[in-house]
Amino acid sequence: MKQKVVSILFILIANLSFSQGEANFWFFGEKAGIDFDLGRTSILSNSQITAPAGSASISDRNGNLLFYTNGETIWNRNHQIMENGTGLAGEIGNTQTAVIVPKPGSQEIYYVFTTRMESDANFSAGLKYSEVEISNAFPLGKVISKNVFLAIYKTERITAVHSDDGNAIWVITFGSSNNENTSAFETFSIFKVDATGVDNRRTMYRIPEATTTSSIGQLKIAPDGKTIGLANFDFTGKEALYILDFDTSTGEVTYRNKISTNMGPNVFIIPYGIAFSQDSKIIYFSGDLNVGPSLVRQFNLEGSSDPLNSPIVLTSSNTYKYRSLQLGSDGKIYIAKKIHNDNDEGSEFLSVINEPNVSGLDSGFVDNQENVTPGLSFSGLPNFVQSFFESRIFSEDKCLGENVNFSATSYIPIQSINWDFGDGNSATGLTPTHQYTSSGSKIVQAEITLNNNTIVNVYKKIQVFALPTLKPNQELVQCDDNFDGISNFNLFNIREKITNPALDEELFFYETNIDAQADINRITTPDNYRNKIPNQEIFIKVVNENGCISFSSFRVNATFVQVDPISEMYVCEDSDSVSGDQKGAFDLQAKKVAIYSDLNLDRTTTTLRFYNTYSDALTTTNELPENFISQTTTIWVRVDENASCGGIQSFEAIVNSQPIINLQNSSYTICFDPSLKPPITLSADTSNERHEWKNSLGTVISTNINFTLTNTGTFSLTSYKTENNIECSFTKEFEVINPESPVFSNIIVNTEDENNNIVEVFIDGNSTYEFSLDNTTFFGNATSYTFTQVIPGLKTIYVRDTNNCETPIQQNVSVLGVQEYFTPNGDGVNDFWNIRGLDAVFYKSINIKIFDRLGRIVGSITDFNSPGWDGTFNGKTLISNSYWFTVEIVDIDDNLIKKTGNFSLIRK
């Protein structure tokens, strides 16, 4: 498995190379800049550019900065505005505002092509170019010709690539066919730049299948010049990503296919940025979903039966909007992004696809990989002639001493290559082989001469992996039990002697050197190998994490050493915090201290280790932990002195029996008044030596063998017993409870019959019950009872179980009743008239009106706390007579109770 991983790593690194130097410097966004120096990105702080979208930059073939532009202004290598470098016709808000094309055959002339969508007072829409000279006369550059008209048509998409013979560069644009206002763009316009300059004759290819409805979105050609990608950033439902073919010999564009942007029902991605992998086999694009987040997706143009409809989402974000993509000279793809809000805020970071030649998630997308502070990223990255990225070196990382094969490719056939292997050695030829004599990173340079005599410099960093370092003349010593020199060895124990055990290395063992070199007849059980002869030589192959191999050998030696007997070890049964599992926790660290003392061993030179079996001790496998939990068992101790066997001895590890507690239940029930019934007494087991009865606070409340239950709560019994000279304990908890009390399920008061008030009582409980209205005389033997002839008033119902064990309960009820007469003579007896049984607990409101024989209201009662009517009206005492009343009462359930009647006032 490890060898497979290593081979994959080789492939990944082999596919990454540093492209030629013209694309080494990037300037973009708000004063952001990057220098790609031999594949190492350095963030620049001297950029002067302001480019919310597209930009362009150019370096010489050795990677030295020449100049950069946002389509309106050109800055030279000193970050100053170039002479005559203002007033270019580009629009800085365009997706691709410019591209810089070096004049073939010249190292002094460069053309800056600019795009424009809208006409204004100074410029008309269309494609223009400006000519820059960098020479001895103008070492910092000068714009010697500006805004030369090429075509009148709306465009903001532009890319470029070398022709098949390398003698020309095709400039490819996409837009409208003319300068009229349009909502559809379907025309490719191709211009040729060669040694004679810019040919202003454009070749037009109208391709209706690739019609876009938005001018926004990148146009990008693959490094090999064979495939064009076109993004339509349209939120009206006409979003698209088109794939077209390009002929680098004729400049012809033909339609190939349309990549699906569908992400599900009514969910689609609106594409913006495009980049191809360095091998031109995979296309990446960015965009926004119509329903929220921004995405980066990958399509393998070769890998499946329907590659254009097999998308892979590399990332999805509600934090950033992913915009322009651009392949870097280090072979990675960089992604511009801005904050995902309506304020058009820039981001401090670029995202990076680190292995773009690899399909799927292994392509290595990292979201915030490049921090461009003090600059900011927005929507754009610099535009380049894309065939700059086709020139690259092919090689694989190798182990020290292995042959490394080199080759290279470029955008046209290669005539010759001068190689610098980065270690002081050089060579010529198209496919040289080199063997390094030291490990580490090497920067390989290839000076490539193309068939048209153009010279291209490319670089690649390779790794020469170190071999495993093995110590010679090592010995693995094992214990012998019978003086024959033969024993069982764990050959892996040689690791810490022969190599660094912290390294990720695989070890393989053999009985002969021939087997080791041929990797045959491996020792199949190296963790339990029995040597054939005393002092046997074992051969070893070590493979490190990079797949590099070293060979060596060591000897295995078995020696006999007698170890004195070791005393037993005892623990309590619950020492593992689990009672009843017959296991205990053995503190082997404490036992180790005791063994050092008992056997008089030197701790500085002696190592003690514990094992479950003699075989494990021999092979030092499955070492026991310091806190070892087990039933009664035999433990084996291995003694090693000065890395040699000091002998193996065993001792018994014994788990004491658990003290017996014979409490039958975990819960006991006593009556609410324990004195009313015979007591319940619990007893501890007599086989134990002492006992502790504790309450819920852990307070010892008795040490007697017997314990009488008189209170409710949680209690425990801890019993102690001494065995093998250690005292062990066992604790069991129990609870003491009262029986469940009954509850009133319903009370019905019936006062409809003035001569017989009835109260029906219903109980939920586990017994039969007696009922009373005075807590003295009880009636019944059931779960319900009916009281009759109940005198009106506020009554209390008392209930108790017939066994007199459960907690009694009581409940107040209101029995309404009318006084037939009253005698208000001031003697304190029957001085007021009222409705009996009124109470605010049971009723919300009362309204009682009292009338005389003439129908006059002579009294009223509306307050529950009122003693009643005293027989007066307007301060005058009324005579003995009959009086009438009306009653309206609202109970707690909002039921309205009405009653009328009469009573007598009697004066004596």
Stockholm file with secondary structure:
# STOCKHOLM 1.0

chainA/1-908         MKQKVVSILFILIANLSFSQGEANFWFFGEKAGIDFDLGRTSILSNSQITAPAGSASISDRNGNLLFYTNGETIWNRNHQIMENGTGLAGEIGNTQTAVIVPKPGSQEIYYVFTTRMESDANFSAGLKYSEVEISNAFPLGKVISKNVFLAIYKTERITAVHSDDGNAIWVITFGSSNNENTSAFETFSIFKVDATGVDNRRTMYRIPEATTTSSIGQLKIAPDGKTIGLANFDFTGKEALYILDFDTSTGEVTYRNKISTNMGPNVFIIPYGIAFSQDSKIIYFSGDLNVGPSLVRQFNLEGSSDPLNSPIVLTSSNTYKYRSLQLGSDGKIYIAKKIHNDNDEGSEFLSVINEPNVSGLDSGFVDNQENVTPGLSFSGLPNFVQSFFESRIFSEDKCLGENVNFSATSYIPIQSINWDFGDGNSATGLTPTHQYTSSGSKIVQAEITLNNNTIVNVYKKIQVFALPTLKPNQELVQCDDNFDGISNFNLFNIREKITNPALDEELFFYETNIDAQADINRITTPDNYRNKIPNQEIFIKVVNENGCISFSSFRVNATFVQVDPISEMYVCEDSDSVSGDQKGAFDLQAKKVAIYSDLNLDRTTTTLRFYNTYSDALTTTNELPENFISQTTTIWVRVDENASCGGIQSFEAIVNSQPIINLQNSSYTICFDPSLKPPITLSADTSNERHEWKNSLGTVISTNINFTLTNTGTFSLTSYKTENNIECSFTKEFEVINPESPVFSNIIVNTEDENNNIVEVFIDGNSTYEFSLDNTTFFGNATSYTFTQVIPGLKTIYVRDTNNCETPIQQNVSVLGVQEYFTPNGDGVNDFWNIRGLDAVFYKSINIKIFDRLGRIVGSITDFNSPGWDGTFNGKTLISNSYWFTVEIVDIDDNLIKKTGNFSLIRK
#=GR chainA/1-908 SS CHHHHHHHHHHHHHTCCBCCGGGSEEEEEETEEEEEETTEEEEESCCCCEESSCEEEEECTTSCEEEEECSSCEEETTSSBCBTCSCCSCCTTSTTCEEEEECTTCSSEEEEEEEESSCCSSCCSEEEEEEEECSSSCTTCEEEEEEEEEECSCEEEEEEEECTTSSCEEEEEEECSSSSCCSCBCEEEEEEEETTEEEEEEEEEECGGGCBSCSCSCEEECTTSSEEEEEECCTTSCCEEEEEEECTTTCCEEEEEEECCEEETTEEEEEEEEEECTTSSEEEEEEEETTSCEEEEEEESSSSSSGGGCCEEEEEESSEEEEEEEECTTSCEEEEEEESSTTCCBBSEEEEESCTTSCGGGGCEEEEEEECTTSBBCSCCEECBGGGGGCEEECCCEETTSEEECEEECSSCEEEEEEECSSSCEEESSSCEEECSSCEEEEEEEEEEETTSCEEEEEEEEEEECCCCCCSSEEEEEECSSSSSCCEECGGGGHHHHSCTTSCCEEEEESSHHHHHHTCSCCSCGGGEECSSTTEEEEEEEECTTSCEEEEEEEEEEECCCCCCCCCEEECTTTTSCTTSSCEEEEHHHHHHHHHHHTTCCTTTEEEEEESSHHHHHHTCSCCCSEEEESSEEEEEEEEETTEEEEEEEEEEEECCCCCCCCCCSEEECCSSGGGSCCEEEECCTTSSEEEEECTTCCEEECSSEEEECSCEEEEEEEEEEETTEEEEEEEEEEEECCCCCEEEEEEEECSSTTCCEEEEEEESSSCEEEESSSSSCEEEESEEEECSCCSEEEEEEEEETTSCSCCEEEEEEECEECSEECCSSSSSSCSBCEETCCTTTEEEEEEEEECTTCCEEEEECCTTCCCBCSEETTEECCSEEEEEEEEEEETTCCEEEEEEEEEECCC
#=GC SS_cons         CHHHHHHHHHHHHHTCCBCCGGGSEEEEEETEEEEEETTEEEEESCCCCEESSCEEEEECTTSCEEEEECSSCEEETTSSBCBTCSCCSCCTTSTTCEEEEECTTCSSEEEEEEEESSCCSSCCSEEEEEEEECSSSCTTCEEEEEEEEEECSCEEEEEEEECTTSSCEEEEEEECSSSSCCSCBCEEEEEEEETTEEEEEEEEEECGGGCBSCSCSCEEECTTSSEEEEEECCTTSCCEEEEEEECTTTCCEEEEEEECCEEETTEEEEEEEEEECTTSSEEEEEEEETTSCEEEEEEESSSSSSGGGCCEEEEEESSEEEEEEEECTTSCEEEEEEESSTTCCBBSEEEEESCTTSCGGGGCEEEEEEECTTSBBCSCCEECBGGGGGCEEECCCEETTSEEECEEECSSCEEEEEEECSSSCEEESSSCEEECSSCEEEEEEEEEEETTSCEEEEEEEEEEECCCCCCSSEEEEEECSSSSSCCEECGGGGHHHHSCTTSCCEEEEESSHHHHHHTCSCCSCGGGEECSSTTEEEEEEEECTTSCEEEEEEEEEEECCCCCCCCCEEECTTTTSCTTSSCEEEEHHHHHHHHHHHTTCCTTTEEEEEESSHHHHHHTCSCCCSEEEESSEEEEEEEEETTEEEEEEEEEEEECCCCCCCCCCSEEECCSSGGGSCCEEEECCTTSSEEEEECTTCCEEECSSEEEECSCEEEEEEEEEEETTEEEEEEEEEEEECCCCCEEEEEEEECSSTTCCEEEEEEESSSCEEEESSSSSCEEEESEEEECSCCSEEEEEEEEETTSCSCCEEEEEEECEECSEECCSSSSSSCSBCEETCCTTTEEEEEEEEECTTCCEEEEECCTTCCCBCSEETTEECCSEEEEEEEEEEETTCCEEEEEEEEEECCC
//
